[in-house]
C-alpha cells in the first residue's frame, strides 16, 4: 500500500483492541466467531506481528511515532508512516513521511480532523497522565461508559464515533482513533457464569466487540473511501508460565494480531 496516495484521499481509521492476544484472535477468526472483522481482513485472517511494547502507554507512543506492530518474520519491513528523522531504515517508497513529532500532529498538518475515542485508563483524561495521549488530538472523548468496567463499552464507543463522523462534512478528511477497552480485564462479564477473567472470557469479549463494529464501518463507507488499521497493542497472560497480565516479556504479550484494509 502506497500511503502517499492514501493520505489526503481517504479517511483513516485506527482501532487498537486493547490487550487482544494473537492466539485468541486467530482461533476465533478460524472458527467463524468474528464474522464482521473476518469479512474485511485479507484472507479472513489476522497477520501475526510483534508489538513494540508490552503495555498500553508505551505501545501507543510507538504507534503514534509511526512504529506499528512489526511483521513476525525476518526482514526489513517498510512502515506505513514515518516521522522524518535521519537514519531510518524502514522508510520505503510507499511510506508517508511526516515532518512532525507524531502521527496525529502530522496528519492534522495534512488537513485531517483528528478524533480520539478513549477506552482504557491511559485515555481517561482524569489526570495529567491520562491526558497525554488524547491531548494529541483535535478532539478527544472519554467517560465511564467507554471504560473497562462497562459491559456495553464498545457499543457506546461506536455510537459516539458514528455521531462524530456524521457531524463532520464529507469533504473533511478524518483520522479517527478508537482504543477499544472491552478485552481488557475485567472481561468476565462477557462469559455467562464466569467468576474470574480467563482466556475464554477474553475470547467472548472479542466476539462482543465484533458484533458492535458494523455501524462504524457503515458510517465510514457513507463518507467515502477509508483506510483502516485494526490491531492489538499487546496481549495479556492468564497464567501461562506463571504470568498474569501484561508489562512482561512473554510471547502471549509480545505477539499481536494485525489487519489493514480499505473500505469503499
Secondary structure, 3 states (H helix, E strand, C coil): CCHHHHECCEEEEEEEECCCCHHHHHHHHHCCCCHHHHCCCHHHCCEEEECCCCCHHHHHHHHHCCCCCEECCCCCCCCCEEECCCCCCCCCCCCEEECCCCHHHHHHHCCCEEEEECCCHHHCCCCHHHHHCHHHCCEEECCHHHCCCCCCHHHHHHHHHHHHHHHCCCCCCEEEEEEECCCCCCCHHHCCCCCCCCHHHHHHHHHHHHHHCHHHHHHHHHHCCEEEEEECCCCCEECHHHCEECCCCCHHHHEEEEEEEEEC
